[in-house]
Amino acid sequence: MYLAEFATFWRQEMNTLDCPTYPKKPEDLPLSDRICLENYNNGELF
């Protein structure tokens, strides 16, 4: 599981400490957040 990496992504890209619950699947995130995650570190977490 990449919980720490997801939290780091969220802090860096979303500029907020209010990190959502770790998503079990991409569809658990809103579309705009999912697109950002897809592009983060060449899709490393996606």
PDB file of N, H, CA, C and O in Angstrom:
ATOM      1  N   MET A   1       0.843  -1.179   0.000  1.00  0.00           N
ATOM      2  CA  MET A   1       0.000   0.000   0.000  1.00  0.00           C
ATOM      3  C   MET A   1       0.890   1.244   0.000  1.00  0.00           C
ATOM      4  O   MET A   1       1.985   1.225   0.563  1.00  0.00           O
ATOM      5  N   TYR A   2       0.443   2.280  -0.603  1.00  0.00           N
ATOM      6  H   TYR A   2      -0.447   2.296  -1.060  1.00  0.00           H
ATOM      7  CA  TYR A   2       1.215   3.509  -0.768  1.00  0.00           C
ATOM      8  C   TYR A   2       0.599   4.662   0.021  1.00  0.00           C
ATOM      9  O   TYR A   2       0.478   5.772  -0.497  1.00  0.00           O
ATOM     10  N   LEU A   3       0.215   4.410   1.252  1.00  0.00           N
ATOM     11  H   LEU A   3       0.314   3.509   1.673  1.00  0.00           H
ATOM     12  CA  LEU A   3      -0.480   5.406   2.052  1.00  0.00           C
ATOM     13  C   LEU A   3       0.366   6.666   2.267  1.00  0.00           C
ATOM     14  O   LEU A   3      -0.132   7.775   2.074  1.00  0.00           O
ATOM     15  N   ALA A   4       1.607   6.519   2.654  1.00  0.00           N
ATOM     16  H   ALA A   4       2.012   5.619   2.811  1.00  0.00           H
ATOM     17  CA  ALA A   4       2.482   7.669   2.892  1.00  0.00           C
ATOM     18  C   ALA A   4       2.729   8.436   1.598  1.00  0.00           C
ATOM     19  O   ALA A   4       2.743   9.667   1.596  1.00  0.00           O
ATOM     20  N   GLU A   5       2.922   7.717   0.506  1.00  0.00           N
ATOM     21  H   GLU A   5       2.911   6.717   0.508  1.00  0.00           H
ATOM     22  CA  GLU A   5       3.153   8.367  -0.776  1.00  0.00           C
ATOM     23  C   GLU A   5       1.918   9.146  -1.234  1.00  0.00           C
ATOM     24  O   GLU A   5       2.027  10.233  -1.801  1.00  0.00           O
ATOM     25  N   PHE A   6       0.742   8.567  -0.975  1.00  0.00           N
ATOM     26  H   PHE A   6       0.653   7.684  -0.514  1.00  0.00           H
ATOM     27  CA  PHE A   6      -0.498   9.254  -1.336  1.00  0.00           C
ATOM     28  C   PHE A   6      -0.645  10.534  -0.513  1.00  0.00           C
ATOM     29  O   PHE A   6      -1.024  11.572  -1.055  1.00  0.00           O
ATOM     30  N   ALA A   7      -0.354  10.477   0.772  1.00  0.00           N
ATOM     31  H   ALA A   7      -0.046   9.634   1.213  1.00  0.00           H
ATOM     32  CA  ALA A   7      -0.435  11.667   1.628  1.00  0.00           C
ATOM     33  C   ALA A   7       0.548  12.741   1.161  1.00  0.00           C
ATOM     34  O   ALA A   7       0.218  13.927   1.165  1.00  0.00           O
ATOM     35  N   THR A   8       1.745  12.334   0.761  1.00  0.00           N
ATOM     36  H   THR A   8       2.013  11.371   0.757  1.00  0.00           H
ATOM     37  CA  THR A   8       2.731  13.282   0.243  1.00  0.00           C
ATOM     38  C   THR A   8       2.220  13.919  -1.046  1.00  0.00           C
ATOM     39  O   THR A   8       2.303  15.135  -1.216  1.00  0.00           O
ATOM     40  N   PHE A   9       1.698  13.105  -1.942  1.00  0.00           N
ATOM     41  H   PHE A   9       1.631  12.117  -1.803  1.00  0.00           H
ATOM     42  CA  PHE A   9       1.114  13.618  -3.188  1.00  0.00           C
ATOM     43  C   PHE A   9       0.040  14.648  -2.877  1.00  0.00           C
ATOM     44  O   PHE A   9       0.010  15.720  -3.480  1.00  0.00           O
ATOM     45  N   TRP A  10      -0.832  14.328  -1.944  1.00  0.00           N
ATOM     46  H   TRP A  10      -0.807  13.457  -1.454  1.00  0.00           H
ATOM     47  CA  TRP A  10      -1.952  15.209  -1.633  1.00  0.00           C
ATOM     48  C   TRP A  10      -1.468  16.557  -1.109  1.00  0.00           C
ATOM     49  O   TRP A  10      -1.968  17.604  -1.519  1.00  0.00           O
ATOM     50  N   ARG A  11      -0.493  16.529  -0.200  1.00  0.00           N
ATOM     51  H   ARG A  11      -0.086  15.678   0.133  1.00  0.00           H
ATOM     52  CA  ARG A  11       0.043  17.770   0.361  1.00  0.00           C
ATOM     53  C   ARG A  11       0.718  18.615  -0.712  1.00  0.00           C
ATOM     54  O   ARG A  11       0.565  19.836  -0.723  1.00  0.00           O
ATOM     55  N   GLN A  12       1.459  17.983  -1.607  1.00  0.00           N
ATOM     56  H   GLN A  12       1.584  16.991  -1.598  1.00  0.00           H
ATOM     57  CA  GLN A  12       2.201  18.710  -2.636  1.00  0.00           C
ATOM     58  C   GLN A  12       1.298  19.236  -3.747  1.00  0.00           C
ATOM     59  O   GLN A  12       1.437  20.384  -4.169  1.00  0.00           O
ATOM     60  N   GLU A  13       0.396  18.423  -4.208  1.00  0.00           N
ATOM     61  H   GLU A  13       0.283  17.491  -3.865  1.00  0.00           H
ATOM     62  CA  GLU A  13      -0.407  18.778  -5.374  1.00  0.00           C
ATOM     63  C   GLU A  13      -1.703  19.509  -5.037  1.00  0.00           C
ATOM     64  O   GLU A  13      -2.133  20.381  -5.791  1.00  0.00           O
ATOM     65  N   MET A  14      -2.321  19.169  -3.925  1.00  0.00           N
ATOM     66  H   MET A  14      -1.972  18.460  -3.312  1.00  0.00           H
ATOM     67  CA  MET A  14      -3.605  19.769  -3.570  1.00  0.00           C
ATOM     68  C   MET A  14      -3.450  20.917  -2.584  1.00  0.00           C
ATOM     69  O   MET A  14      -4.411  21.635  -2.307  1.00  0.00           O
ATOM     70  N   ASN A  15      -2.250  21.091  -2.056  1.00  0.00           N
ATOM     71  H   ASN A  15      -1.470  20.507  -2.281  1.00  0.00           H
ATOM     72  CA  ASN A  15      -1.944  22.195  -1.134  1.00  0.00           C
ATOM     73  C   ASN A  15      -2.871  22.264   0.072  1.00  0.00           C
ATOM     74  O   ASN A  15      -3.270  23.348   0.497  1.00  0.00           O
ATOM     75  N   THR A  16      -3.208  21.103   0.618  1.00  0.00           N
ATOM     76  H   THR A  16      -2.884  20.222   0.273  1.00  0.00           H
ATOM     77  CA  THR A  16      -4.049  21.051   1.805  1.00  0.00           C
ATOM     78  C   THR A  16      -3.657  19.841   2.645  1.00  0.00           C
ATOM     79  O   THR A  16      -3.224  18.816   2.118  1.00  0.00           O
ATOM     80  N   LEU A  17      -3.813  19.974   3.939  1.00  0.00           N
ATOM     81  H   LEU A  17      -4.165  20.807   4.367  1.00  0.00           H
ATOM     82  CA  LEU A  17      -3.523  18.843   4.820  1.00  0.00           C
ATOM     83  C   LEU A  17      -4.756  17.971   5.021  1.00  0.00           C
ATOM     84  O   LEU A  17      -4.669  16.916   5.648  1.00  0.00           O
ATOM     85  N   ASP A  18      -5.896  18.396   4.498  1.00  0.00           N
ATOM     86  H   ASP A  18      -5.966  19.253   3.988  1.00  0.00           H
ATOM     87  CA  ASP A  18      -7.129  17.627   4.621  1.00  0.00           C
ATOM     88  C   ASP A  18      -7.148  16.512   3.587  1.00  0.00           C
ATOM     89  O   ASP A  18      -7.888  16.563   2.605  1.00  0.00           O
ATOM     90  N   CYS A  19      -6.341  15.534   3.823  1.00  0.00           N
ATOM     91  H   CYS A  19      -5.740  15.493   4.621  1.00  0.00           H
ATOM     92  CA  CYS A  19      -6.217  14.404   2.898  1.00  0.00           C
ATOM     93  C   CYS A  19      -7.420  13.472   3.058  1.00  0.00           C
ATOM     94  O   CYS A  19      -7.794  13.134   4.181  1.00  0.00           O
ATOM     95  N   PRO A  20      -8.021  13.059   1.951  1.00  0.00           N
ATOM     96  CA  PRO A  20      -9.156  12.131   2.053  1.00  0.00           C
ATOM     97  C   PRO A  20      -8.678  10.730   2.439  1.00  0.00           C
ATOM     98  O   PRO A  20      -7.480  10.448   2.461  1.00  0.00           O
ATOM     99  N   THR A  21      -9.627   9.879   2.736  1.00  0.00           N
ATOM    100  H   THR A  21     -10.600  10.108   2.718  1.00  0.00           H
ATOM    101  CA  THR A  21      -9.331   8.481   3.014  1.00  0.00           C
ATOM    102  C   THR A  21      -8.633   7.880   1.801  1.00  0.00           C
ATOM    103  O   THR A  21      -8.987   8.182   0.662  1.00  0.00           O
ATOM    104  N   TYR A  22      -7.648   7.035   2.044  1.00  0.00           N
ATOM    105  H   TYR A  22      -7.360   6.789   2.970  1.00  0.00           H
ATOM    106  CA  TYR A  22      -6.908   6.394   0.956  1.00  0.00           C
ATOM    107  C   TYR A  22      -7.896   5.669   0.031  1.00  0.00           C
ATOM    108  O   TYR A  22      -8.628   4.788   0.480  1.00  0.00           O
ATOM    109  N   PRO A  23      -7.919   6.032  -1.249  1.00  0.00           N
ATOM    110  CA  PRO A  23      -8.884   5.424  -2.173  1.00  0.00           C
ATOM    111  C   PRO A  23      -8.530   3.967  -2.482  1.00  0.00           C
ATOM    112  O   PRO A  23      -7.362   3.627  -2.670  1.00  0.00           O
ATOM    113  N   LYS A  24      -9.535   3.131  -2.532  1.00  0.00           N
ATOM    114  H   LYS A  24     -10.485   3.407  -2.380  1.00  0.00           H
ATOM    115  CA  LYS A  24      -9.326   1.726  -2.874  1.00  0.00           C
ATOM    116  C   LYS A  24      -9.284   1.536  -4.383  1.00  0.00           C
ATOM    117  O   LYS A  24      -8.697   0.576  -4.882  1.00  0.00           O
ATOM    118  N   LYS A  25      -9.911   2.456  -5.103  1.00  0.00           N
ATOM    119  H   LYS A  25     -10.388   3.236  -4.698  1.00  0.00           H
ATOM    120  CA  LYS A  25      -9.899   2.417  -6.563  1.00  0.00           C
ATOM    121  C   LYS A  25      -9.942   3.852  -7.063  1.00  0.00           C
ATOM    122  O   LYS A  25     -10.408   4.733  -6.339  1.00  0.00           O
ATOM    123  N   PRO A  26      -9.476   4.112  -8.263  1.00  0.00           N
ATOM    124  CA  PRO A  26      -9.417   5.483  -8.789  1.00  0.00           C
ATOM    125  C   PRO A  26     -10.770   6.198  -8.761  1.00  0.00           C
ATOM    126  O   PRO A  26     -10.827   7.410  -8.555  1.00  0.00           O
ATOM    127  N   GLU A  27     -11.837   5.465  -8.964  1.00  0.00           N
ATOM    128  H   GLU A  27     -11.791   4.480  -9.131  1.00  0.00           H
ATOM    129  CA  GLU A  27     -13.165   6.070  -9.014  1.00  0.00           C
ATOM    130  C   GLU A  27     -13.600   6.634  -7.663  1.00  0.00           C
ATOM    131  O   GLU A  27     -14.592   7.359  -7.589  1.00  0.00           O
ATOM    132  N   ASP A  28     -12.869   6.310  -6.595  1.00  0.00           N
ATOM    133  H   ASP A  28     -12.064   5.721  -6.656  1.00  0.00           H
ATOM    134  CA  ASP A  28     -13.187   6.851  -5.278  1.00  0.00           C
ATOM    135  C   ASP A  28     -12.799   8.322  -5.157  1.00  0.00           C
ATOM    136  O   ASP A  28     -13.214   8.993  -4.212  1.00  0.00           O
ATOM    137  N   LEU A  29     -12.013   8.828  -6.097  1.00  0.00           N
ATOM    138  H   LEU A  29     -11.676   8.282  -6.865  1.00  0.00           H
ATOM    139  CA  LEU A  29     -11.595  10.222  -6.099  1.00  0.00           C
ATOM    140  C   LEU A  29     -12.397  11.007  -7.140  1.00  0.00           C
ATOM    141  O   LEU A  29     -12.802  10.447  -8.159  1.00  0.00           O
ATOM    142  N   PRO A  30     -12.628  12.300  -6.891  1.00  0.00           N
ATOM    143  CA  PRO A  30     -13.262  13.131  -7.925  1.00  0.00           C
ATOM    144  C   PRO A  30     -12.386  13.159  -9.179  1.00  0.00           C
ATOM    145  O   PRO A  30     -11.175  12.957  -9.100  1.00  0.00           O
ATOM    146  N   LEU A  31     -12.991  13.404 -10.307  1.00  0.00           N
ATOM    147  H   LEU A  31     -13.976  13.569 -10.371  1.00  0.00           H
ATOM    148  CA  LEU A  31     -12.291  13.349 -11.592  1.00  0.00           C
ATOM    149  C   LEU A  31     -11.058  14.256 -11.615  1.00  0.00           C
ATOM    150  O   LEU A  31      -9.993  13.828 -12.060  1.00  0.00           O
ATOM    151  N   SER A  32     -11.182  15.483 -11.148  1.00  0.00           N
ATOM    152  H   SER A  32     -12.047  15.831 -10.786  1.00  0.00           H
ATOM    153  CA  SER A  32     -10.042  16.408 -11.199  1.00  0.00           C
ATOM    154  C   SER A  32      -8.873  15.894 -10.352  1.00  0.00           C
ATOM    155  O   SER A  32      -7.717  16.034 -10.749  1.00  0.00           O
ATOM    156  N   ASP A  33      -9.161  15.309  -9.201  1.00  0.00           N
ATOM    157  H   ASP A  33     -10.101  15.195  -8.878  1.00  0.00           H
ATOM    158  CA  ASP A  33      -8.113  14.756  -8.348  1.00  0.00           C
ATOM    159  C   ASP A  33      -7.481  13.528  -8.993  1.00  0.00           C
ATOM    160  O   ASP A  33      -6.273  13.312  -8.899  1.00  0.00           O
ATOM    161  N   ARG A  34      -8.311  12.734  -9.643  1.00  0.00           N
ATOM    162  H   ARG A  34      -9.293  12.909  -9.719  1.00  0.00           H
ATOM    163  CA  ARG A  34      -7.828  11.526 -10.320  1.00  0.00           C
ATOM    164  C   ARG A  34      -6.873  11.874 -11.451  1.00  0.00           C
ATOM    165  O   ARG A  34      -5.849  11.215 -11.625  1.00  0.00           O
ATOM    166  N   ILE A  35      -7.203  12.910 -12.224  1.00  0.00           N
ATOM    167  H   ILE A  35      -8.035  13.446 -12.082  1.00  0.00           H
ATOM    168  CA  ILE A  35      -6.335  13.343 -13.320  1.00  0.00           C
ATOM    169  C   ILE A  35      -4.998  13.819 -12.771  1.00  0.00           C
ATOM    170  O   ILE A  35      -3.945  13.515 -13.332  1.00  0.00           O
ATOM    171  N   CYS A  36      -5.043  14.554 -11.691  1.00  0.00           N
ATOM    172  H   CYS A  36      -5.898  14.801 -11.235  1.00  0.00           H
ATOM    173  CA  CYS A  36      -3.815  15.030 -11.057  1.00  0.00           C
ATOM    174  C   CYS A  36      -2.973  13.838 -10.591  1.00  0.00           C
ATOM    175  O   CYS A  36      -1.753  13.836 -10.756  1.00  0.00           O
ATOM    176  N   LEU A  37      -3.616  12.840 -10.016  1.00  0.00           N
ATOM    177  H   LEU A  37      -4.607  12.841  -9.882  1.00  0.00           H
ATOM    178  CA  LEU A  37      -2.917  11.641  -9.554  1.00  0.00           C
ATOM    179  C   LEU A  37      -2.306  10.870 -10.725  1.00  0.00           C
ATOM    180  O   LEU A  37      -1.197  10.348 -10.610  1.00  0.00           O
ATOM    181  N   GLU A  38      -3.013  10.797 -11.836  1.00  0.00           N
ATOM    182  H   GLU A  38      -3.914  11.221 -11.929  1.00  0.00           H
ATOM    183  CA  GLU A  38      -2.497  10.105 -13.023  1.00  0.00           C
ATOM    184  C   GLU A  38      -1.203  10.743 -13.521  1.00  0.00           C
ATOM    185  O   GLU A  38      -0.318  10.051 -14.022  1.00  0.00           O
ATOM    186  N   ASN A  39      -1.097  12.051 -13.383  1.00  0.00           N
ATOM    187  H   ASN A  39      -1.816  12.614 -12.976  1.00  0.00           H
ATOM    188  CA  ASN A  39       0.066  12.774 -13.889  1.00  0.00           C
ATOM    189  C   ASN A  39       1.187  12.921 -12.876  1.00  0.00           C
ATOM    190  O   ASN A  39       2.282  13.349 -13.243  1.00  0.00           O
ATOM    191  N   TYR A  40       0.959  12.588 -11.635  1.00  0.00           N
ATOM    192  H   TYR A  40       0.070  12.240 -11.337  1.00  0.00           H
ATOM    193  CA  TYR A  40       1.950  12.753 -10.575  1.00  0.00           C
ATOM    194  C   TYR A  40       3.060  11.715 -10.717  1.00  0.00           C
ATOM    195  O   TYR A  40       2.786  10.516 -10.758  1.00  0.00           O
ATOM    196  N   ASN A  41       4.299  12.164 -10.793  1.00  0.00           N
ATOM    197  H   ASN A  41       4.522  13.138 -10.760  1.00  0.00           H
ATOM    198  CA  ASN A  41       5.467  11.269 -10.925  1.00  0.00           C
ATOM    199  C   ASN A  41       5.277  10.212 -12.002  1.00  0.00           C
ATOM    200  O   ASN A  41       5.538   9.030 -11.776  1.00  0.00           O
ATOM    201  N   ASN A  42       4.825  10.637 -13.166  1.00  0.00           N
ATOM    202  H   ASN A  42       4.613  11.596 -13.350  1.00  0.00           H
ATOM    203  CA  ASN A  42       4.633   9.732 -14.303  1.00  0.00           C
ATOM    204  C   ASN A  42       3.680   8.577 -13.988  1.00  0.00           C
ATOM    205  O   ASN A  42       3.877   7.457 -14.460  1.00  0.00           O
ATOM    206  N   GLY A  43       2.661   8.850 -13.200  1.00  0.00           N
ATOM    207  H   GLY A  43       2.500   9.759 -12.817  1.00  0.00           H
ATOM    208  CA  GLY A  43       1.652   7.843 -12.894  1.00  0.00           C
ATOM    209  C   GLY A  43       2.075   6.819 -11.866  1.00  0.00           C
ATOM    210  O   GLY A  43       1.452   5.762 -11.762  1.00  0.00           O
ATOM    211  N   GLU A  44       3.108   7.097 -11.108  1.00  0.00           N
ATOM    212  H   GLU A  44       3.614   7.956 -11.192  1.00  0.00           H
ATOM    213  CA  GLU A  44       3.645   6.154 -10.130  1.00  0.00           C
ATOM    214  C   GLU A  44       2.601   5.624  -9.145  1.00  0.00           C
ATOM    215  O   GLU A  44       2.602   4.436  -8.824  1.00  0.00           O
ATOM    216  N   LEU A  45       1.720   6.489  -8.668  1.00  0.00           N
ATOM    217  H   LEU A  45       1.720   7.454  -8.929  1.00  0.00           H
ATOM    218  CA  LEU A  45       0.721   6.062  -7.691  1.00  0.00           C
ATOM    219  C   LEU A  45      -0.560   5.579  -8.330  1.00  0.00           C
ATOM    220  O   LEU A  45      -1.361   4.910  -7.676  1.00  0.00           O
ATOM    221  N   PHE A  46      -0.771   5.899  -9.582  1.00  0.00           N
ATOM    222  H   PHE A  46      -0.120   6.443 -10.113  1.00  0.00           H
ATOM    223  CA  PHE A  46      -2.003   5.521 -10.253  1.00  0.00           C
ATOM    224  C   PHE A  46      -1.915   4.073 -10.640  1.00  0.00           C
ATOM    225  O   PHE A  46      -2.853   3.532 -11.225  1.00  0.00           O
TER     226      PHE A  46
END
